[in-house]
Amino acid sequence: MARSSEKVVSTLSGWLLLAVLSATAVGCGELIYLSVSRHGVESGWGLAGGIVSSLAWCVLMCGFFTLQPNQCAVLLLFGAYKGTCRDTGFRWVNPLVTHKKLSLRARNLNGQKLKVNDKLGNPIEIAAVVVWRVSDSAQAVFDVDDYHEYVQVQSESAVRHLASKYPYDTSEHEQMSLRGNIDEVSVGLQEELSERFIRAGVTVDEARLSHLAYAPEIAGAMLRRQQAEAIVAARARMVDGAVGMVEMALAKLEKTESVKLDDERKAVMVSNLLVVLCGDREATPVINAGTLY
């Protein structure tokens, strides 16, 4: 199917035509008045001309319309597209030309929560907010049946497709996820929506995820998994830090030579320091009154 293309045309100022038609109305009234006297019609041609002019005046008055800022009118003459008027204010067009007004203002589409599966097959809930506007009035009117419904359906389809491309969350920093890379995901959503909406003459100004969560049936299990992963990561960092501190302590003792430690005493010292540094509660000191041997 061939795509339509908007053709911007200019219309006449309504105030100018209103002044002309007002003068014409006065002339028609004067012509009819002069053609009729108390005794009857003095000039049949004058009366007929006045009546015809009055009817034409009534028809021409139907050509007035107004356009607000960020609004346009699609002009049709017997079903044929003649152009789009974007001139704001009081305008006039041929009365035989029908006009359909369209809003060019930005609009918000607050999508509903959708239950879909992410890349790993986990059921999640996702929703998006889309800011869109009509940029090509001809495509919006002629290339789709209802551009409002088209935008809503295609937005839902794009969100579902996006959710299936990425996992909800991942422990690998190199891999993109819906929760960890929300800005990149929003950019991808906007690009996909722009490709889908171009057929309807619609431009996407912004698209962002407004809701993202695991489905209720697995939310509890996934929360416990996240907590376990966080605990493991915290423990690993604590161990790395403790090992570094122990190495630093041994290195300083060897450098200053203030204390001579054999391998066994070093092992005991390392064990005690790791217990103190890696424990999840305060250490209780125990005084050793004897010796290691």
C-alpha positions in Angstrom: 0.0 0.0 0.0 1.3 3.4 -1.0 2.0 5.7 1.9 0.2 9.1 2.0 2.2 12.3 2.4 1.1 15.5 4.0 0.8 18.5 1.7 0.5 21.8 3.5 -1.8 24.4 1.9 -2.9 27.9 2.9 -6.4 29.1 3.3 -7.9 32.5 3.2 -8.3 34.7 6.2 -11.8 34.4 7.6 -11.9 38.0 8.7 -11.3 39.2 5.1 -14.0 36.9 3.7 -16.3 37.9 6.6 -16.0 41.6 5.6 -16.7 40.8 1.9 -19.7 38.6 2.7 -21.0 41.2 5.1 -20.9 43.8 2.3 -22.5 41.2 0.0 -25.3 40.6 2.5 -26.1 44.3 2.6 -26.1 44.5 -1.2 -28.4 41.5 -1.5 -30.8 43.0 1.0 -30.8 46.3 -0.8 -31.4 44.6 -4.2 -34.4 42.6 -2.8 -35.8 45.8 -1.1 -35.5 47.8 -4.3 -37.1 45.0 -6.4 -40.2 44.9 -4.2 -42.6 47.8 -3.6 -46.0 48.1 -1.8 -47.8 47.3 -5.0 -45.9 44.2 -5.9 -42.7 43.1 -7.6 -41.3 45.9 -9.7 -38.3 43.9 -11.1 -38.5 40.2 -11.3 -34.9 39.9 -12.4 -33.7 41.9 -9.5 -35.7 39.9 -7.0 -34.5 36.6 -8.5 -30.9 37.9 -8.4 -31.3 38.9 -4.8 -32.7 35.5 -3.8 -29.9 33.6 -5.7 -27.3 35.9 -4.2 -28.7 35.3 -0.7 -28.6 31.5 -1.2 -25.0 31.8 -2.4 -24.2 33.9 0.6 -25.6 31.2 2.9 -23.5 28.6 1.2 -20.3 30.7 1.4 -20.9 31.3 5.1 -20.4 27.5 5.6 -16.8 27.8 4.7 -15.6 29.4 7.9 -13.7 27.4 10.6 -11.2 28.1 13.3 -7.9 26.4 14.2 -6.2 26.6 17.6 -2.4 26.5 18.0 -0.9 23.0 17.4 -4.0 22.0 15.4 -4.5 21.3 11.7 -7.4 20.6 9.3 -7.3 17.9 6.6 -9.1 19.2 3.5 -11.1 16.9 1.3 -13.0 17.7 -1.9 -15.4 14.9 -2.8 -13.2 12.4 -1.1 -9.9 13.6 -2.7 -7.2 14.9 -0.4 -6.4 18.5 -1.2 -4.0 19.3 1.5 -3.6 20.2 5.2 -4.1 23.6 6.7 -1.9 24.5 9.6 -2.8 28.2 9.7 -4.2 29.1 13.1 -7.0 31.5 13.7 -10.2 32.3 11.8 -10.0 30.8 8.3 -12.2 30.3 5.3 -12.2 27.5 2.7 -14.4 26.5 -0.2 -17.7 25.3 1.3 -17.6 22.2 -0.9 -14.3 21.2 0.8 -14.8 19.2 4.0 -12.3 19.6 6.8 -11.3 17.2 9.6 -9.5 18.7 12.5 -6.5 16.9 14.1 -4.6 17.8 17.3 -0.8 18.1 16.9 -0.3 18.4 20.6 1.8 15.9 22.7 -0.2 13.2 24.3 0.5 10.7 27.1 -0.3 7.0 26.8 -0.2 5.4 30.2 0.0 1.7 29.3 -1.6 -1.0 31.3 0.3 -3.5 33.3 1.2 -6.5 31.1 2.1 -9.9 32.3 4.8 -11.4 30.0 7.8 -13.7 30.2 11.3 -12.2 30.1 14.2 -13.7 28.2 14.7 -16.4 30.9 11.1 -17.4 30.9 10.3 -15.7 34.3 6.8 -14.1 34.4 7.0 -10.4 35.1 4.7 -7.4 35.1 5.7 -4.5 32.9 4.1 -1.2 31.8 5.3 1.9 29.9 4.4 5.5 29.4 4.7 6.9 25.9 4.6 10.6 24.9 3.5 10.9 21.3 2.1 13.3 18.8 0.8 13.4 15.2 3.5 14.7 12.8 1.9 13.7 9.4 -1.8 14.3 9.3 -2.3 12.6 5.9 -0.9 9.3 7.2 -2.8 9.5 10.4 -6.1 9.9 8.6 -5.7 7.8 5.4 -3.1 5.1 6.2 -4.7 3.7 9.4 -8.3 3.2 10.3 -8.0 4.7 13.8 -4.6 6.1 14.8 -5.6 6.3 18.5 -6.2 2.6 18.6 -3.2 1.9 16.4 -0.9 3.7 18.8 -2.3 1.8 21.8 -2.1 -1.7 20.2 1.4 -1.2 18.8 2.6 0.2 22.1 1.4 -3.0 23.9 3.0 -5.1 21.2 6.4 -3.3 21.5 6.5 -3.6 25.3 5.8 -7.3 25.1 8.5 -7.7 22.5 11.0 -5.7 24.5 10.3 -7.7 27.7 11.1 -11.0 25.9 14.5 -9.7 24.7 16.1 -9.1 28.1 16.1 -10.9 31.5 14.5 -9.1 34.4 17.8 -9.1 36.3 21.2 -10.7 35.9 24.3 -11.1 38.0 26.6 -10.5 35.0 27.4 -6.8 34.6 28.1 -7.2 30.9 24.7 -8.5 30.1 21.8 -6.0 29.8 18.7 -6.5 32.0 15.4 -4.7 32.3 16.1 -3.6 35.9 19.8 -2.9 35.6 19.8 -1.0 32.3 16.5 0.9 32.4 17.8 3.9 30.5 19.2 1.8 27.6 16.0 -0.3 27.6 13.9 2.9 27.4 15.9 4.1 24.4 15.4 0.8 22.7 11.7 1.0 23.4 11.5 4.5 21.9 13.3 3.4 18.8 11.1 0.4 18.3 7.9 2.5 18.8 9.2 5.1 16.3 9.5 2.4 13.7 6.0 1.1 14.4 4.3 4.5 14.5 5.8 5.9 11.4 3.1 4.2 9.4 0.5 6.2 11.1 2.4 9.5 10.9 3.0 9.6 14.6 6.3 10.7 16.3 7.4 9.3 19.7 8.9 12.1 21.9 9.7 9.9 24.9 9.1 6.3 26.1 9.9 5.0 29.6 9.0 2.0 31.7 6.6 3.0 34.4 6.2 -0.4 36.2 8.5 -3.4 36.4 8.2 -6.3 38.9 8.1 -10.0 39.1 4.7 -11.6 38.8 3.1 -12.2 42.2 3.4 -16.0 42.0 7.2 -15.9 41.9 7.9 -12.6 43.6 8.6 -14.2 47.0 11.1 -16.8 45.5 12.9 -14.2 43.4 13.2 -11.9 46.5 14.8 -14.6 48.5 17.2 -15.3 45.6 18.2 -11.7 45.3 18.8 -11.6 49.1 21.0 -14.7 48.9 23.0 -13.2 46.0 23.4 -10.0 47.9 24.6 -11.8 51.0 27.1 -13.9 49.0 28.4 -10.8 47.2 28.8 -9.0 50.6 30.6 -12.0 52.1 33.0 -12.2 49.2 33.9 -8.5 49.5 34.4 -8.9 53.2 36.7 -11.8 52.7 38.7 -10.0 50.0 39.1 -7.0 52.3 40.1 -9.2 55.3 42.7 -11.1 53.3 44.2 -7.7 52.2 44.3 -6.4 55.8 46.0 -9.7 57.0 48.6 -9.5 54.3 49.3 -5.9 55.1 49.7 -6.7 58.8 52.1 -9.5 58.2 54.1 -7.4 55.8 54.5 -4.6 58.3 55.5 -7.0 61.0 58.2 -8.5 58.8 59.4 -5.1 57.7 59.8 -3.7 61.2 61.1 -7.0 62.6 59.5 -6.1 65.9 58.1 -9.6 66.3 59.6 -12.8 65.0 56.9 -15.2 63.8 57.4 -18.7 62.5 55.0 -20.3 60.1 52.8 -21.8 62.7 52.4 -18.6 64.6 51.6 -16.8 61.4 48.9 -19.3 60.6 47.3 -18.8 64.0 47.5 -15.0 63.6 45.9 -15.2 60.1 43.2 -17.5 61.5 42.4 -15.2 64.4 42.3 -12.0 62.2 40.1 -13.6 59.6 37.6 -14.7 62.3 37.5 -11.2 63.7 37.3 -9.4 60.4 34.8 -11.8 58.7 32.5 -12.4 61.6 29.0 -11.0 61.6 29.1 -10.1 65.3 31.7 -8.5 67.6 34.6 -10.7 68.6 35.0 -11.8 72.2 38.7 -11.7 73.2 40.2 -14.7 75.0 43.5 -14.4 76.8 45.8 -17.3 76.3 47.7 -17.8 79.5 49.8 -20.7 78.1 51.8 -21.2 74.9 51.1 -22.6 71.5 53.4 -25.5 72.1 
